[in-house]
């Protein structure tokens, strides 16, 4: 299963969701790969020393000689591997636009590697540009984190339209795995109203597990740990474990 985590809005917990779901499945014994396609490289920095990264996903996607397997590095988490990003990935958009194989570059580069892993997660930038399109074309599923805020549903029409366009031609097998509500504050009436509004739009595609606001979730990447080793008894750890169980049930 190749799962792209996407939302064109920034600050919705996309990277937090990606790194912790990948760690959760690795902890369950599944060989898991995390592909970082965000030029900010936050997923990469959550598990490896970015200064030690020599070759990144940028090199894979612009080079004819490199394959995905050439940049994969192990992490301190058993069964979890990372294909790292660097800031140079920001230059990729201009290089892919206009190329006939532009939307298929990632899919082509990972052909020989995809079957080596049980699950692959792809972290994407907060845009609907060519990098995100590459991720969607290469994936079997897309997971959408939506922040529990007043503007939660802003822009989701554009994301869903992009998914439908990908399904129409380059990847007809792409499925919406679901929507996960993040940064939820159970104490406020507004959050409850937003939860209901998201449910009205997405119906049973909304995961039952809700990720609540958590300082521990924000702190763990700084220590290069998932929430499961940094704060195993925290609400964040329990919620992402629950979400991983739901995810496995769906796929």
Backbone bond lengths (Angstrom), bond angles and torsions (degrees), N, CA, C in turn:
res aa  C-N    CA-C-N  psi(-1)  N-CA   C-N-CA  omega(-1)  CA-C   N-CA-C  phi
1 X - - - 1.458 - - 1.522 108.94 -
2 X 1.317 116.02 132.07 1.459 122.10 179.30 1.522 106.98 -117.54
3 X 1.325 116.44 112.58 1.461 121.95 -170.17 1.521 110.23 -115.85
4 X 1.322 116.32 114.94 1.456 121.16 173.94 1.520 109.08 -88.17
5 X 1.322 115.99 131.18 1.465 121.70 174.71 1.522 106.64 -101.71
6 X 1.326 116.60 114.06 1.466 119.55 -169.67 1.516 112.79 -138.59
7 X 1.307 114.62 142.35 1.461 123.60 167.71 1.519 105.99 -167.09
8 X 1.336 117.37 128.22 1.456 118.80 -175.95 1.515 112.81 -74.18
9 X 1.332 117.76 -8.26 1.463 121.09 174.28 1.531 109.09 -85.50
10 X 1.306 116.47 137.44 1.453 120.22 176.39 1.517 111.45 -84.56
11 X 1.316 116.49 161.54 1.453 121.00 174.96 1.509 115.56 70.31
12 X 1.335 116.82 29.72 1.471 119.85 -178.16 1.531 112.09 -105.95
13 X 1.332 117.16 7.04 1.455 119.56 -179.42 1.514 113.37 86.13
14 X 1.320 116.33 22.52 1.470 120.86 -177.11 1.526 111.38 -65.53
15 X 1.319 116.78 -50.93 1.461 120.21 -179.30 1.522 110.84 -67.30
16 X 1.327 117.08 -41.08 1.473 120.76 177.59 1.526 110.44 -57.62
17 X 1.316 116.17 -42.41 1.462 120.80 178.80 1.523 111.04 -66.47
18 X 1.323 116.96 -42.44 1.462 120.81 -178.09 1.523 111.48 -63.54
19 X 1.344 116.54 -50.84 1.467 119.18 -174.61 1.523 112.23 -67.12
20 X 1.323 116.98 -33.95 1.465 118.62 -177.13 1.526 113.34 -83.79
21 X 1.319 117.75 -32.11 1.465 118.86 173.23 1.528 110.31 -67.66
22 X 1.327 116.85 -40.75 1.464 120.13 177.91 1.528 110.18 -61.40
23 X 1.325 116.77 -43.07 1.462 120.62 178.73 1.527 111.47 -66.06
24 X 1.334 116.44 -38.16 1.463 120.04 -179.84 1.526 111.48 -61.88
25 X 1.329 116.81 -43.95 1.465 119.72 -179.78 1.526 110.97 -71.50
26 X 1.330 117.25 -35.19 1.464 120.10 175.58 1.527 110.34 -63.24
27 X 1.332 116.14 -40.06 1.468 120.43 178.61 1.525 111.87 -64.54
28 X 1.314 116.83 -25.04 1.463 121.20 178.39 1.528 111.82 -83.89
29 X 1.330 116.60 1.90 1.455 120.43 177.16 1.510 115.23 96.61
30 X 1.336 117.42 4.98 1.461 120.98 178.77 1.529 109.72 -87.38
31 X 1.308 116.77 130.55 1.463 120.29 175.94 1.522 107.77 -70.71
32 X 1.324 115.86 117.78 1.460 121.33 -167.88 1.524 111.00 -127.14
33 X 1.327 115.64 138.76 1.455 122.07 177.62 1.526 109.35 -117.95
34 X 1.316 115.46 134.46 1.456 122.02 174.61 1.529 108.23 -110.57
35 X 1.329 116.75 113.83 1.466 122.04 177.81 1.524 107.94 -97.72
36 X 1.321 116.08 119.76 1.461 120.82 -179.34 1.525 109.41 -96.84
37 X 1.333 116.66 109.22 1.462 121.70 177.85 1.527 112.52 -107.87
38 X 1.316 116.70 12.19 1.460 120.72 177.99 1.530 108.78 -95.01
39 X 1.353 118.20 122.27 1.467 119.87 179.81 1.525 113.93 -56.97
40 X 1.322 118.10 -21.83 1.463 120.23 177.67 1.528 111.88 -70.24
41 X 1.334 116.49 -19.35 1.470 123.25 173.11 1.530 113.67 60.07
42 X 1.320 117.83 30.03 1.464 119.38 -179.60 1.522 113.20 -67.88
43 X 1.336 117.26 -36.17 1.460 119.64 176.23 1.524 110.73 -63.74
44 X 1.322 115.74 -40.79 1.462 120.78 178.17 1.524 110.57 -61.35
45 X 1.324 116.12 -49.32 1.465 120.91 -176.87 1.521 112.96 -67.69
46 X 1.323 116.63 -16.91 1.461 119.86 178.35 1.517 112.26 -72.50
47 X 1.332 117.53 -18.60 1.461 120.12 -175.60 1.525 115.34 -130.16
48 X 1.324 117.95 -23.67 1.468 119.34 -178.02 1.525 109.63 -134.47
49 X 1.315 115.61 162.60 1.459 121.88 177.53 1.529 108.17 -78.39
50 X 1.325 116.02 109.39 1.463 120.56 -175.91 1.526 111.82 -60.23
51 X 1.332 117.32 -27.09 1.471 120.49 -179.49 1.525 111.59 -67.93
52 X 1.330 116.00 -22.03 1.467 119.98 -178.64 1.530 112.58 -89.19
53 X 1.327 116.64 -5.51 1.464 120.46 -177.62 1.532 109.23 -75.86
54 X 1.301 115.68 120.73 1.470 121.09 179.61 1.531 111.28 -97.36
55 X 1.334 115.58 -46.35 1.463 120.12 179.09 1.523 108.51 -120.33
56 X 1.303 115.29 138.94 1.463 120.51 -173.55 1.520 110.73 -129.13
57 X 1.326 115.51 -175.05 1.458 120.60 178.83 1.529 111.67 -64.06
58 X 1.311 117.13 -25.55 1.466 119.25 175.02 1.528 110.03 -60.59
59 X 1.331 116.43 -46.06 1.464 120.84 -179.58 1.531 111.14 -62.76
60 X 1.321 116.09 -38.35 1.467 120.57 179.51 1.527 110.45 -63.45
61 X 1.323 116.09 -43.03 1.461 120.18 -171.75 1.528 114.19 -83.07
62 X 1.327 117.24 -14.59 1.473 118.64 177.52 1.527 112.25 -106.26
63 X 1.323 117.64 -15.12 1.471 121.01 -175.91 1.520 111.41 -98.15
64 X 1.305 116.31 143.58 1.459 121.58 175.48 1.534 110.73 -83.90
65 X 1.334 116.46 -19.63 1.455 120.43 -174.23 1.528 113.70 -89.43
66 X 1.331 117.68 -30.33 1.461 120.84 -174.02 1.521 111.98 -87.55
67 X 1.332 115.29 144.01 1.462 122.55 171.22 1.523 107.92 -111.47
68 X 1.311 115.71 167.88 1.460 120.64 179.47 1.528 111.22 -55.38
69 X 1.329 117.03 -40.90 1.461 121.32 -176.41 1.522 112.91 -61.47
70 X 1.335 117.15 -20.50 1.463 121.14 -176.63 1.520 113.56 -74.61
71 X 1.332 118.02 -14.74 1.468 119.68 -177.74 1.530 112.98 -116.23
72 X 1.306 117.75 -3.69 1.469 121.14 -176.76 1.525 110.50 -69.23
73 X 1.338 115.39 134.51 1.464 121.22 177.97 1.530 109.25 -127.59
74 X 1.341 117.45 149.16 1.471 120.12 176.97 1.524 111.17 -74.11
75 X 1.308 116.14 160.77 1.465 121.68 175.27 1.532 108.48 -118.52
76 X 1.324 117.68 171.10 1.473 119.46 176.39 1.528 113.54 -65.14
77 X 1.339 116.81 -14.56 1.473 120.83 179.25 1.527 108.87 -86.57
78 X 1.319 116.95 124.85 1.464 120.63 178.24 1.520 109.95 -58.06
79 X 1.330 116.04 137.52 1.476 123.95 177.93 1.522 114.25 74.80
80 X 1.338 117.78 1.69 1.463 119.77 -178.47 1.527 110.22 -113.24
81 X 1.344 115.58 129.99 1.452 122.82 -179.18 1.530 108.97 -127.59
82 X 1.337 115.89 155.03 1.465 121.01 -178.07 1.520 110.19 -127.26
83 X 1.329 115.50 135.49 1.465 122.12 166.47 1.521 105.13 -101.41
84 X 1.343 118.16 103.83 1.464 121.74 -165.03 1.522 114.85 -76.25
85 X 1.330 113.59 161.20 1.461 122.57 175.05 1.522 108.89 -112.46
86 X 1.328 115.12 162.05 1.463 122.31 170.10 1.523 107.61 -141.24
87 X 1.316 116.15 165.42 1.460 120.57 -177.17 1.534 111.65 -59.69
88 X 1.323 116.79 -23.44 1.471 120.61 179.40 1.530 112.12 -59.93
89 X 1.332 116.47 -20.38 1.467 120.21 179.39 1.525 111.62 -61.10
90 X 1.318 116.27 -21.62 1.466 119.91 178.79 1.528 111.62 -62.93
91 X 1.331 117.33 -22.37 1.472 121.18 -179.87 1.525 112.61 -82.12
92 X 1.347 116.15 -6.84 1.461 119.51 -171.86 1.519 113.42 -69.40
93 X 1.338 117.16 -36.04 1.463 120.92 -175.98 1.531 111.16 -51.64
94 X 1.315 115.85 -50.37 1.467 119.80 -176.13 1.523 112.10 -66.34
95 X 1.327 116.98 -27.60 1.461 120.89 -179.37 1.535 112.04 -77.64
96 X 1.335 116.32 -28.18 1.470 120.01 -176.60 1.525 112.87 -88.47
97 X 1.323 116.30 -30.95 1.465 119.66 -178.14 1.530 109.83 -62.65
98 X 1.313 115.75 125.97 1.462 121.06 179.29 1.507 114.15 97.13
99 X 1.340 117.56 -18.86 1.461 120.02 177.48 1.527 109.78 -77.33
100 X 1.312 117.02 136.08 1.464 120.80 -179.04 1.523 111.43 -60.82
101 X 1.348 116.41 -35.29 1.462 119.52 -179.20 1.520 112.00 -96.45
102 X 1.343 116.94 11.81 1.454 121.20 -176.55 1.521 114.83 -50.09
103 X 1.341 119.26 -51.61 1.462 120.37 -178.40 1.527 114.07 -70.60
104 X 1.343 117.45 -14.62 1.466 121.13 -173.49 1.530 113.25 -105.53
105 X 1.327 117.10 4.32 1.455 120.61 -172.39 1.538 111.72 -59.06
106 X 1.335 117.29 -47.48 1.469 120.12 -179.09 1.526 110.92 -65.66
107 X 1.318 116.64 -44.47 1.463 120.30 -179.50 1.520 111.12 -58.71
108 X 1.321 116.89 -41.83 1.459 120.97 179.62 1.522 111.65 -66.28
109 X 1.335 117.12 -39.94 1.464 120.61 -175.55 1.523 113.08 -73.95
110 X 1.328 117.59 -20.81 1.464 119.03 -175.80 1.530 113.82 -104.35
111 X 1.325 117.10 7.75 1.464 120.44 -177.99 1.528 112.52 -55.23
112 X 1.325 116.32 -46.17 1.453 120.27 -174.89 1.521 113.00 -79.21
113 X 1.330 117.53 -11.45 1.463 121.05 -172.95 1.519 113.38 -107.37
114 X 1.322 117.22 -29.61 1.469 121.16 -172.06 1.521 112.48 -54.44
115 X 1.318 117.40 -39.79 1.458 120.24 -176.01 1.527 113.01 -74.38
116 X 1.325 117.93 -6.88 1.465 121.14 177.72 1.521 112.05 -78.50
117 X 1.335 116.89 -11.17 1.466 121.08 -174.80 1.524 110.83 -123.71
118 X 1.328 115.02 149.23 1.467 120.41 176.19 1.531 110.27 -76.83
119 X 1.333 115.40 -41.12 1.465 120.85 -179.47 1.517 109.70 -137.51
120 X 1.332 115.24 140.26 1.461 121.63 175.31 1.525 107.75 -126.74
121 X 1.332 115.83 127.38 1.464 121.65 175.71 1.520 108.82 -110.43
122 X 1.329 116.74 138.24 1.461 121.39 179.56 1.524 109.00 -120.12
123 X 1.329 115.36 117.86 1.465 120.93 175.54 1.526 107.81 -89.58
124 X 1.319 116.53 132.27 1.467 121.28 -173.66 1.526 111.47 -119.20
125 X 1.326 117.44 159.42 1.473 120.08 176.62 1.522 111.05 -73.12
126 X 1.331 117.53 161.94 1.475 120.45 -179.51 1.529 112.18 -79.66
127 X 1.320 115.96 55.85 1.468 122.46 176.59 1.528 107.93 -145.23
128 X 1.329 115.94 168.90 1.464 120.67 175.09 1.528 109.57 -112.07
129 X 1.331 116.09 37.25 1.456 121.41 -179.48 1.516 112.60 -83.73
130 X 1.333 115.47 -162.54 1.454 121.83 -173.52 1.532 113.33 -66.38
131 X 1.328 117.32 -29.00 1.466 119.28 178.73 1.520 109.87 -66.38
132 X 1.326 116.83 -47.12 1.465 120.38 178.32 1.522 111.15 -65.27
133 X 1.317 117.06 -39.17 1.468 120.92 176.89 1.528 110.33 -60.18
134 X 1.319 117.77 -42.74 1.466 121.25 176.71 1.525 110.94 -57.87
135 X 1.322 116.24 -43.44 1.464 120.44 179.81 1.525 111.11 -62.67
136 X 1.335 116.96 -44.76 1.464 120.95 -178.21 1.533 111.71 -67.29
137 X 1.319 116.73 -37.67 1.465 120.30 179.10 1.537 110.49 -65.32
138 X 1.325 116.91 -32.99 1.467 121.11 -176.97 1.524 113.77 -86.61
139 X 1.332 118.26 -6.54 1.463 121.79 -169.41 1.527 113.65 -100.10
140 X 1.316 113.76 161.85 1.462 120.31 170.78 1.526 110.70 -96.60
141 X 1.342 116.06 -28.65 1.465 120.68 -176.66 1.523 110.37 -140.64
142 X 1.335 115.45 158.72 1.463 121.31 172.41 1.520 108.48 -129.44
143 X 1.328 115.13 134.85 1.460 122.27 178.53 1.529 107.51 -116.71
144 X 1.333 116.09 132.50 1.466 120.74 -174.17 1.525 110.52 -116.28
145 X 1.338 117.52 110.55 1.473 119.26 172.11 1.530 109.17 -81.35
146 X 1.320 116.38 135.05 1.462 120.82 177.46 1.520 108.67 -127.46
147 X 1.320 115.45 123.85 1.450 120.44 -178.77 1.519 110.77 -70.42
148 X 1.309 115.15 140.26 1.459 120.48 178.21 1.529 108.99 -79.13
149 X 1.325 115.44 81.86 1.462 120.74 -178.59 1.523 109.55 -144.28
150 X 1.325 115.51 171.29 1.462 120.85 -175.64 1.527 111.98 -58.78
151 X 1.343 116.10 -35.63 1.464 120.21 -177.69 1.533 111.60 -98.13
152 X 1.318 117.13 25.75 1.464 121.76 -172.74 1.521 113.52 -53.44
153 X 1.318 117.28 -45.37 1.463 120.91 -172.77 1.529 113.06 -90.74
154 X 1.333 115.94 1.45 1.461 119.48 179.59 1.530 110.21 -64.44
155 X 1.314 116.79 123.16 1.460 120.44 177.70 1.509 115.19 89.95
156 X 1.338 118.30 -8.69 1.467 118.72 -178.37 1.524 111.79 -66.36
157 X 1.333 117.34 -27.50 1.469 119.85 176.98 1.526 110.37 -61.11
158 X 1.332 116.28 -40.86 1.463 120.05 179.25 1.526 110.87 -65.01
159 X 1.321 116.40 -40.95 1.465 120.22 179.50 1.522 110.90 -64.37
160 X 1.321 116.32 -46.14 1.466 120.10 -179.70 1.530 110.97 -65.08
161 X 1.332 116.74 -35.86 1.460 120.24 177.20 1.526 110.72 -65.00
162 X 1.341 115.94 -40.40 1.468 120.08 177.65 1.523 110.54 -63.33
163 X 1.315 117.10 -43.14 1.466 120.98 178.30 1.522 110.84 -60.26
164 X 1.330 116.75 -42.52 1.464 120.48 179.44 1.522 111.88 -65.34
165 X 1.331 117.14 -37.34 1.465 120.72 177.37 1.528 110.97 -65.69
166 X 1.334 116.06 -38.60 1.473 120.11 177.83 1.531 109.42 -65.28
167 X 1.326 116.28 -41.32 1.470 120.47 179.91 1.533 111.41 -67.70
168 X 1.309 116.47 -30.15 1.468 120.33 -176.33 1.516 112.32 -67.57
169 X 1.345 117.25 -33.17 1.463 118.32 -177.21 1.524 114.48 -132.00
170 X 1.348 118.40 -72.13 1.468 116.74 -169.31 1.519 115.39 -69.65
171 X 1.356 118.90 -25.60 1.463 119.53 -177.21 1.528 110.63 -146.29
172 X 1.325 117.39 77.73 1.475 120.12 -177.06 1.525 114.00 -66.22
173 X 1.333 117.72 -14.63 1.464 120.71 -178.44 1.520 113.47 -90.41
174 X 1.322 117.96 -1.13 1.464 121.27 -179.06 1.526 110.17 -64.49
175 X 1.338 115.52 133.50 1.463 120.51 -179.51 1.522 110.25 -124.45
176 X 1.327 116.15 144.56 1.459 121.00 171.88 1.525 107.33 -79.64
177 X 1.325 115.52 106.59 1.460 120.23 -178.81 1.514 111.34 -68.26
178 X 1.313 115.93 -38.76 1.456 118.38 178.10 1.519 112.53 160.63
179 X 1.329 113.89 177.40 1.457 123.10 179.19 1.523 108.08 -119.23
180 X 1.324 116.45 131.02 1.466 120.02 177.35 1.525 108.95 -115.34
181 X 1.311 116.54 129.19 1.463 121.92 178.93 1.521 108.46 -84.68
182 X 1.327 115.60 126.63 1.462 121.51 -176.36 1.528 111.16 -119.20
183 X 1.343 114.74 164.81 1.472 122.23 176.44 1.527 111.20 53.15
184 X 1.294 115.66 42.29 1.463 121.87 -175.36 1.526 110.13 -86.73
185 X 1.306 116.23 136.95 1.464 122.32 176.36 1.520 108.11 -113.55
186 X 1.318 116.38 103.59 1.460 121.11 -174.51 1.529 112.78 -64.95
187 X 1.318 116.46 -17.21 1.465 119.48 -172.78 1.524 113.08 -78.31
188 X 1.332 118.15 -19.78 1.460 119.73 -172.50 1.527 112.33 -100.30
189 X 1.310 115.23 146.71 1.460 121.53 176.56 1.526 110.13 -67.04
190 X 1.348 116.08 -35.88 1.463 120.30 -179.90 1.529 110.79 -59.50
191 X 1.335 117.08 -44.17 1.460 120.15 -179.73 1.522 111.61 -61.81
192 X 1.314 116.28 -39.19 1.465 119.91 178.00 1.531 110.70 -64.75
193 X 1.337 116.51 -40.13 1.462 120.64 178.69 1.528 110.79 -65.09
194 X 1.346 116.18 -40.21 1.468 120.90 179.94 1.525 110.20 -66.37
195 X 1.322 116.32 -41.32 1.466 121.24 177.06 1.528 109.96 -56.54
196 X 1.317 115.63 -44.33 1.466 120.60 -179.76 1.531 110.87 -66.33
197 X 1.339 116.68 -40.37 1.463 120.87 -179.40 1.527 111.01 -64.45
198 X 1.336 117.03 -41.67 1.464 120.89 178.24 1.527 110.15 -64.27
199 X 1.333 116.00 -39.47 1.464 120.32 177.07 1.512 112.49 -63.55
200 X 1.334 116.65 -35.92 1.466 120.39 179.17 1.524 111.51 -66.35
201 X 1.333 116.71 -31.97 1.466 121.01 -178.40 1.528 111.24 -81.49
202 X 1.339 116.66 -44.31 1.462 120.03 -171.01 1.526 114.70 -105.86
203 X 1.316 117.95 -9.00 1.463 120.92 175.95 1.515 113.14 57.29
204 X 1.341 115.69 -131.68 1.463 119.66 -175.00 1.520 113.19 -76.16
205 X 1.339 117.56 2.07 1.470 119.42 175.27 1.523 110.91 -78.84
206 X 1.332 118.02 -11.83 1.465 120.79 177.78 1.527 108.52 -78.53
207 X 1.321 116.44 127.49 1.461 120.68 177.38 1.525 109.75 -65.95
208 X 1.320 115.70 145.12 1.465 120.54 177.05 1.525 111.16 -66.54
209 X 1.323 115.94 -34.68 1.462 120.65 179.29 1.522 110.15 -71.89
210 X 1.315 115.52 130.02 1.463 122.19 176.98 1.527 107.81 -114.11
211 X 1.329 116.84 133.91 1.456 121.03 179.13 1.529 108.44 -92.65
212 X 1.315 116.26 115.65 1.461 120.86 -177.82 1.529 111.09 -87.12
213 X 1.324 116.15 163.94 1.458 121.08 177.51 1.529 109.56 -61.28
214 X 1.336 115.85 137.06 1.460 119.21 -176.10 1.524 110.40 -153.58
215 X 1.316 115.90 125.08 1.465 120.91 175.52 1.518 110.02 -64.33
216 X 1.322 116.79 -37.75 1.464 121.07 -178.64 1.524 111.50 -60.93
217 X 1.324 117.22 -39.22 1.468 120.86 178.09 1.523 111.09 -63.60
218 X 1.306 116.44 -35.80 1.465 120.14 179.23 1.526 111.49 -73.11
219 X 1.332 116.91 -32.46 1.463 121.07 -175.06 1.522 113.72 -80.36
220 X 1.319 117.46 -33.70 1.463 120.90 -169.10 1.534 114.51 -57.56
221 X 1.353 121.03 -40.43 1.467 118.68 -179.73 1.527 113.46 -61.42
222 X 1.334 116.90 -29.70 1.465 119.96 -179.30 1.526 111.17 -64.39
223 X 1.322 116.24 -24.40 1.467 121.39 179.13 1.528 111.80 -99.76
224 X 1.344 114.93 9.59 1.471 121.77 -179.62 1.535 111.59 54.92
225 X 1.324 114.52 46.70 1.459 121.32 178.94 1.526 109.44 -135.79
226 X 1.324 114.70 152.96 1.461 119.03 168.87 1.520 107.70 -78.97
227 X 1.301 116.36 168.05 1.465 120.38 179.45 1.530 111.18 -64.29
228 X 1.326 117.36 -21.35 1.463 121.02 -175.17 1.523 113.07 -74.68
229 X 1.321 117.49 -25.43 1.467 120.11 174.97 1.523 111.11 -102.49
230 X 1.324 117.57 -29.96 1.463 120.71 -178.17 1.528 111.71 -73.22
231 X 1.320 116.50 -43.92 1.472 120.60 -179.02 1.526 108.52 -147.31
232 X 1.348 116.80 71.70 1.470 120.45 -172.18 1.527 114.93 -63.46
233 X 1.328 116.62 -20.31 1.472 119.17 -179.25 1.530 112.63 -99.07
234 X 1.305 116.01 5.48 1.465 119.81 -176.54 1.518 111.74 -77.77
235 X 1.337 115.04 164.97 1.466 119.76 177.21 1.521 110.19 -63.70
236 X 1.338 116.98 -36.53 1.460 120.46 179.78 1.514 112.36 -61.02
237 X 1.329 116.86 -42.29 1.465 120.99 178.99 1.525 110.71 -63.58
238 X 1.308 116.21 -44.77 1.470 119.75 -179.46 1.526 111.52 -65.67
239 X 1.330 116.09 -38.49 1.463 119.87 -178.27 1.530 111.25 -70.02
240 X 1.323 117.54 -43.21 1.463 118.64 -179.97 1.529 111.47 -71.63
241 X 1.323 117.45 -29.59 1.466 118.97 172.95 1.528 109.57 -64.85
242 X 1.323 116.27 -44.64 1.466 120.79 178.18 1.523 110.98 -61.90
243 X 1.331 116.78 -41.67 1.465 120.26 179.00 1.524 110.83 -63.39
244 X 1.328 117.02 -39.42 1.468 120.03 179.02 1.522 111.12 -63.86
245 X 1.324 117.14 -35.21 1.463 121.04 176.87 1.526 110.57 -65.60
246 X 1.323 115.97 -43.62 1.474 119.68 176.69 1.512 111.33 -62.50
247 X 1.320 115.92 -42.78 1.473 120.34 179.87 1.512 110.94 -59.65
248 X 1.319 116.81 -46.60 1.463 120.26 179.82 1.521 111.23 -62.60
249 X 1.312 116.97 -35.86 1.460 120.79 179.13 1.528 111.22 -66.01
250 X 1.334 116.06 -34.13 1.461 120.14 -177.38 1.533 112.09 -78.59
251 X 1.332 117.14 -37.11 1.471 118.50 -175.61 1.521 111.63 -89.29
